[in-house]
Amino acid sequence: MSGAAFRHLLFRSLIHRFRAFGPLRYARITIDKATGRSRGTGFVCFWNVEHANAAIDEAQRVASETGANSVPVSRIFQYSDPLLT
């Protein structure tokens, strides 16, 4: 499997997992510019803050139940986009 095909598969997996909580505004996987490989992190943005909170709560629940390292998560502010109003 080529690097591009693997990145696409990784991206589709990210979208699939997070869409279970609600519609996504966007999703991104960070790529190392030098190697072209995933840096192991990504970002998702939900249209609805309640969906984002549900995804964060589920990630924390799974981490506590499995003893996995907690994934650092940032809650970003809800804002009004003047282009969408």
C-alpha positions, -999 to +999 in steps of 0.1 A: +000+000+000+014+034-010+019+062+015-009+082-001-033+052+000-025+046+037-031+083+046-064+082+028-074+051+048-063+067+080-083+098+072-114+078+063-111+059+096-109+092+115-140+105+099-159+072+104-151+071+141-161+107+149-191+109+126-207+084+151-211+114+174-226+139+149-219+158+117-183+170+113-174+205+100-139+192+091-113+166+100-075+168+096-046+145+102-013+161+108+014+151+084+052+155+089+064+176+060+098+160+060+087+124+058+051+127+045+039+104+073+012+109+099+025+126+131+000+105+151-024+134+158-055+149+142-082+174+146-119+172+142-144+200+144-181+193+150-210+216+139-226+212+173-208+216+207-229+188+223-216+163+197-180+174+204-185+170+241-200+135+236-169+125+216-145+139+243-165+122+271-164+089+253-126+091+247-120+098+284-144+069+294-126+044+272-092+056+284-102+052+320-117+018+315-088+004+295-060+020+314-048+036+282-030+069+283-055+097+282-054+115+248-049+153+252-080+170+241-088+207+237-123+220+238-124+249+214-149+277+218-182+278+200-182+308+178-204+325+152-190+326+117-203+358+100-201+340+066-226+314+078-252+338+093 
